[in-house]
Amino acid sequence: MLSFWEKKHFLDFDLIVIGGGIVGLSAAIQYKKQFSDKKVMVLERGLFPSGASTKNAGFACFGSITEILDDLNHQTEQEVLDLVKKRYSGLCAIREEFGDEALGYQATGGFELITENEIAELNQLDRINKLLFPLFGDSVFEEIKDISKFGFSKNVLKVIQNKYEGELDTGRFIQSLWDRCQQLNVKILTGSEVKHLDIEKSEVTVRDGESGITFKSQKIAVCTNAFSKSLIPQLDILPGRGLVMVTKKLPKTIPWTGSFHFDKGYVYFRNVDNRILLGGGRNMDFEGEQSTDLVVNYKIRDYLKKTYSEIITPGTSPEFEMEWAGIMAFGSSKTPIVKMINKNVGLAVRLGGMGVAIGWETAGDLVTQISKV
């Protein structure tokens, strides 16, 4: 039951963004900056973003050496170069927009642990550096000569550094987006689960008890990533759940900083306030992780614990203080889906686990398309 005031002021907008994560908030901000007089609202079904925007590891990365080599098995060199360029330029864009201090950004570098399973691939190190040279004007990947300082297992034969990567504070990134929305007078309604999207009428119905409240908008942007198939079933999207765990604060100072990858990029870890954040491992159960259920996969948890005890800090038993799952979106291509469904409704989804790097610019691509029609 709506009041006169609610019907008069709160139901009609120029742009409604469905999804209050990195892409959704970024789309709202960029649209409002372009059209300051427009009414913009973001609908987020959770209290906090429901996907991976506040649940990621905070890696400011664009691809480890083995990930790029794997991409080259499925794409042309130009396509891979374009993918890296999009990710790197996206990271540069958010740093320029919000500033390193606001993001908690640290240029600590990216690192990949190489075992006998990947050692043969280092024969192509020069090839990858030559491929990326036009973008960076420099060699991106280099072998660290002395890896004893890390204290990793003897099974780690090499460590490859990417000096153009870094890390940021995921919470501060989202807070920066929230702050900018507030400055621009973008309305954010959390706890607003969209139960129906009427593409033809440009209407969005949000669950309200047993009934619903219907909002009308001139334009609608769907930015719900892995959850988008509930609104648009035909999309080429598969959810990819990711487990992240954080240890208790360690008694001894961790002898390294940076964003680390292991097992061909499927495992990642970093030093957070002298705790080890450890996550990933989807490759241990791809099918089981194709889920939007926010629960822990115990098979993957055991694998990550084993990696901690045998590879990262050999001979120790981890004491994890917290754990959580985030939901990413994947598909047949690593390129995000950014398109208009009709003249009023567009979408920007399927970030491929790279929302931190490409979320801002993907949102900008959608805003460009929405603004043209």
Residue pairs with C-beta under 8 A, 6 or more apart in sequence:
2 11
2 213
11 213
11 214
11 215
11 216
12 39
12 215
12 216
12 217
13 39
13 40
13 41
13 215
13 216
13 217
13 218
14 35
14 38
14 39
14 40
14 217
14 218
14 219
15 28
15 31
15 38
15 39
15 40
15 41
15 217
15 218
15 219
15 220
15 221
15 370
16 40
16 41
16 42
16 43
16 204
16 215
16 217
16 219
16 220
16 221
17 24
17 25
17 27
17 28
17 40
17 41
17 42
17 43
17 220
17 221
17 223
18 24
18 43
18 194
18 197
18 204
18 220
18 221
18 222
18 223
18 224
18 231
19 42
19 43
19 44
19 49
19 51
19 222
19 223
19 224
19 225
19 227
20 42
20 43
20 44
20 46
20 49
20 188
20 190
21 44
21 49
21 50
21 51
21 52
21 53
21 54
21 223
21 225
21 355
21 359
22 49
22 53
22 173
22 174
22 177
22 355
22 356
22 359
22 360
22 363
23 223
23 225
23 348
23 349
23 351
23 355
23 359
23 362
23 363
23 366
24 42
24 44
24 221
24 223
24 224
24 363
25 42
25 174
25 177
25 178
25 180
25 181
25 188
26 177
26 359
26 360
26 362
26 363
26 364
27 221
27 223
27 348
27 363
27 364
27 366
27 367
28 40
28 41
28 42
28 181
28 184
28 186
28 221
29 177
29 180
29 181
29 184
29 186
29 363
30 363
30 364
30 367
31 38
31 40
31 221
31 367
31 370
31 371
32 38
32 40
32 181
32 184
32 185
32 186
33 184
34 367
34 371
35 371
36 184
39 187
40 184
40 186
40 187
41 186
41 187
41 188
41 189
41 215
41 217
42 181
42 186
42 187
42 188
42 189
43 189
43 192
43 194
43 204
43 206
43 215
44 50
44 188
44 189
44 190
44 191
44 192
45 191
45 192
45 193
45 194
46 190
46 191
47 190
47 191
48 54
48 174
48 190
49 55
49 174
50 227
50 327
51 224
51 225
51 226
51 227
51 326
51 327
51 328
51 329
51 355
52 225
52 242
52 326
52 327
52 328
52 353
52 355
53 170
53 174
53 355
53 359
54 170
54 171
54 174
55 170
55 242
55 244
55 324
55 325
55 326
55 327
56 170
56 242
56 244
56 326
56 355
56 356
57 170
57 244
57 259
57 268
57 270
57 277
57 279
58 104
58 167
58 168
58 169
58 170
58 173
58 270
58 272
58 277
58 356
59 110
59 165
59 167
59 259
59 268
59 270
59 356
60 91
60 105
60 165
60 166
60 167
60 168
60 259
60 356
60 357
61 87
61 110
61 162
61 165
61 166
61 259
61 261
61 357
62 84
62 87
62 88
62 91
62 164
62 165
62 354
62 357
63 71
63 83
63 84
63 87
63 265
64 110
64 112
64 160
64 162
64 261
64 264
64 265
65 112
65 121
65 122
65 125
65 128
65 141
65 160
65 162
66 112
66 118
66 121
66 261
66 264
66 265
67 261
67 264
67 265
68 80
68 84
68 128
69 121
69 124
69 128
70 264
71 79
71 80
71 83
71 334
72 80
75 83
75 334
77 131
80 131
81 131
81 132
81 134
81 135
83 334
83 335
84 132
84 135
85 135
86 357
86 358
86 361
87 354
87 357
87 358
88 135
88 136
88 164
88 357
89 361
90 357
90 358
90 359
90 360
90 361
90 362
91 166
91 356
91 357
93 360
93 361
94 103
94 173
94 356
94 360
95 103
95 105
97 360
98 173
98 176
98 180
100 106
102 172
102 176
103 168
103 169
103 172
103 173
103 176
104 168
104 169
104 172
104 173
105 166
105 167
105 168
106 166
106 167
106 168
106 257
107 166
108 166
108 167
108 257
108 258
108 259
109 161
109 162
109 163
109 164
109 165
109 166
109 258
109 259
110 161
110 162
110 164
110 165
110 166
110 258
110 259
110 260
110 261
111 144
111 159
111 160
111 161
111 162
111 258
111 259
111 260
111 261
112 159
112 160
112 162
112 260
112 261
112 262
112 265
113 152
113 156
113 158
113 159
113 260
113 261
113 262
113 311
114 122
114 156
114 157
114 158
114 159
114 160
115 155
115 156
115 157
116 155
116 157
117 263
117 264
118 264
119 157
119 158
122 143
122 158
122 160
125 141
125 143
125 160
128 140
128 141
129 139
129 140
129 141
132 140
133 139
136 164
140 162
140 163
140 164
141 160
141 161
141 162
142 160
142 161
142 163
143 158
143 159
143 160
143 161
144 158
144 159
144 160
144 161
147 156
147 158
147 159
149 255
149 256
150 156
150 159
150 255
150 256
151 255
151 256
151 313
151 314
152 159
152 311
152 312
152 314
153 310
153 311
153 312
153 314
154 314
155 310
155 311
156 311
165 258
165 259
166 259
167 258
167 259
167 270
168 356
170 356
173 356
178 188
181 188
189 206
192 206
192 207
193 206
193 207
194 204
194 205
194 206
194 207
194 224
194 231
195 205
195 206
195 207
195 212
196 204
196 205
196 212
197 203
197 204
197 205
197 220
197 222
197 231
197 232
197 345
198 204
198 205
199 220
199 341
199 342
199 344
199 345
200 342
201 216
202 216
202 217
202 218
202 219
202 220
202 344
202 345
203 214
203 215
203 216
203 217
204 214
204 215
204 217
204 220
205 212
205 213
205 214
205 215
206 212
206 213
206 214
206 215
217 344
218 344
219 344
219 345
219 346
219 370
220 344
220 345
220 346
221 345
221 346
221 347
221 348
221 366
221 367
221 370
222 228
222 231
222 232
222 345
222 346
222 347
222 348
222 349
223 347
223 348
223 349
223 363
223 366
224 230
224 231
224 349
225 237
225 327
225 328
225 329
225 349
225 350
225 351
225 355
226 237
226 238
226 239
226 240
226 292
226 327
226 328
226 329
226 349
227 239
227 292
227 327
228 235
228 237
228 329
228 347
228 349
228 350
229 235
229 237
232 341
232 347
235 331
235 337
235 347
235 349
235 350
236 331
236 332
236 333
236 337
236 350
237 329
237 330
237 331
237 337
237 349
237 350
238 290
238 329
238 330
238 331
239 290
239 291
239 292
239 327
239 328
239 329
239 330
240 282
240 289
240 290
240 327
240 328
240 329
240 330
240 353
241 282
241 289
241 290
241 291
241 292
241 293
241 294
241 297
241 325
241 326
241 327
241 328
242 279
242 280
242 282
242 289
242 325
242 326
242 327
242 328
242 353
243 279
243 280
243 281
243 296
243 297
243 300
243 301
243 304
243 323
243 324
243 325
244 277
244 278
244 279
244 323
244 324
244 325
244 326
245 277
245 278
245 279
245 301
245 304
245 318
245 320
245 322
245 323
246 272
246 275
246 276
246 277
246 278
246 320
246 321
246 322
246 323
247 275
247 276
247 277
247 278
247 318
247 319
247 320
247 321
248 275
248 319
248 320
248 321
249 273
249 274
249 275
250 274
250 275
250 276
253 274
254 271
254 274
254 276
256 271
257 270
257 271
258 270
258 271
259 268
259 270
260 268
260 269
260 270
261 267
261 268
262 268
262 269
262 307
262 311
262 312
263 280
263 281
263 283
263 307
264 283
266 280
266 281
266 282
266 283
267 278
267 279
267 280
267 281
267 304
267 307
268 278
268 279
268 280
269 276
269 277
269 278
269 279
269 312
270 276
270 277
271 277
275 321
276 308
276 312
276 313
276 318
278 304
278 307
278 308
278 312
278 318
279 304
280 304
281 300
281 303
281 304
281 307
282 289
282 300
284 299
284 300
284 303
285 297
285 299
285 300
288 297
288 299
288 300
289 297
289 300
291 327
292 327
294 324
294 325
294 327
295 325
296 323
296 325
297 325
301 323
305 318
305 320
308 316
308 318
309 315
309 316
309 317
309 318
328 351
328 352
328 353
328 355
329 349
329 350
329 351
329 352
330 350
330 352
330 353
331 337
331 350
331 352
334 352
336 348
336 349
336 350
336 351
336 352
336 358
336 362
336 365
337 347
337 348
337 349
337 350
338 346
338 347
338 348
338 362
338 365
338 366
338 369
339 346
339 347
339 369
340 346
340 369
340 370
340 373
341 347
343 373
344 373
346 366
346 369
346 370
347 366
348 362
348 363
348 365
348 366
351 358
351 359
351 362
